[in-house]
Amino acid sequence: MHSSINSKPSRGTAGNPANRFEKIHLERDADWNPEEDALPRTQFLKDTSSTIITNNDSPDVGFEASVNAYRGCEHGCIYCYARPTHEYLGFSAGLDFETRIMVKLDAAKLLRAELAAPKWQPKVLAMSGVTDCYQPVERRLKLTRQCLEVLRDFRNPVAIITKNHLVTRDIDLLSEMARYQAAVVFISVTSLDTELRKVMEPRTSPPASRLAAIEALSKAGIPTGILVSPIIPGLTDHEIPAIISAAVKVGAKFAGYVTLRLPLAVAPLFEEWLERHFPDRKEKVLNRIRALRGGKLNDSQFGSRMRGEGLFADQIEALFTVARRKAGIEGNQPDLSTAAFRRVEKDQLSLFD
């Protein structure tokens, strides 16, 4: 299966491609070796955004609004579709995305103010709509937990997507919200192969830890599902049945999937990654992606960008549907409600404690 996987600590990518908005960028010396050069240390930079809720009008995602306390993600997933968003900050979609993390230290304060505003109409808020809200620094900063405390106070429903076992730290808050149909968690699993995970998603939780998170959340009464995302044709698509089966055995109640997307700078980063780790599979994987995307490595059209089109897209959908049916969760969907929402002023909090 693996051609060049090693056990050294790693980043998702070895390079920093040019920012499409910047005229000047760093060029490494011709003899630079990314395998020998020291790994860059992660920097955490203050984000001074004045709002925290981002609205979304895409018909391809299942939420209208999201909260992101972090921009950039130390998980380092090579395929992450959010990488190009770092270019708007003057950074690169490569190593910068993994090592220069913007943190919104006022996230909870901003969220409380926006939910308390008379114009706020309660709706499901997604967390990890862009980057993972439980990436490693969350253990120390607790920005996601602080936001969950606000959402708990207002009983505003939240849908969380994460690849990190750290979500189990907040079972107390999530189980309380679940009593009001105000919380659901999707654990994202790309592969059950621990060695593949090390180079594809280097700083995420191992597959066994993610399955353990599903079990812990489910036992606590929190509606929990599996998100097989992204499915990489020619590399991980064969694992769909095993992933769904393993997740349902430990308590997953529903499942979804997203096919690999390679927008803008992500495509060359992914190509380089394949060449470095899977040179024997590179052309097969890229050709499968092109077959899904109308001959290109990416198709940004609404309606097809999350699934793809054509023979291989149909095969992936059929395999997923059969696997879900065999696992006994076909047709299951998370059910969230805004019925319990309450608008809370700062001086009212003690009444609810």
Secondary structure as GFF3:
##gff-version 3
##sequence-region A 1 353
A	DSSP	beta_strand	43	46	.	.	.	ID=ss1
A	DSSP	beta_strand	53	55	.	.	.	ID=ss2
A	DSSP	beta_strand	65	67	.	.	.	ID=ss3
A	DSSP	beta_strand	70	71	.	.	.	ID=ss4
A	DSSP	three_ten_helix	83	89	.	.	.	ID=ss5
A	DSSP	alpha_helix	95	99	.	.	.	ID=ss6
A	DSSP	beta_strand	100	103	.	.	.	ID=ss7
A	DSSP	alpha_helix	107	116	.	.	.	ID=ss8
A	DSSP	beta_strand	125	127	.	.	.	ID=ss9
A	DSSP	alpha_helix	138	141	.	.	.	ID=ss10
A	DSSP	alpha_helix	143	154	.	.	.	ID=ss11
A	DSSP	beta_strand	158	162	.	.	.	ID=ss12
A	DSSP	three_ten_helix	165	170	.	.	.	ID=ss13
A	DSSP	alpha_helix	171	178	.	.	.	ID=ss14
A	DSSP	beta_strand	183	188	.	.	.	ID=ss15
A	DSSP	alpha_helix	194	200	.	.	.	ID=ss16
A	DSSP	alpha_helix	207	219	.	.	.	ID=ss17
A	DSSP	beta_strand	224	231	.	.	.	ID=ss18
A	DSSP	three_ten_helix	237	239	.	.	.	ID=ss19
A	DSSP	alpha_helix	240	249	.	.	.	ID=ss20
A	DSSP	beta_strand	254	259	.	.	.	ID=ss21
A	DSSP	alpha_helix	266	277	.	.	.	ID=ss22
A	DSSP	alpha_helix	282	292	.	.	.	ID=ss23
A	DSSP	alpha_helix	311	327	.	.	.	ID=ss24
A	DSSP	three_ten_helix	346	348	.	.	.	ID=ss25
A	DSSP	alpha_helix	349	352	.	.	.	ID=ss26
###
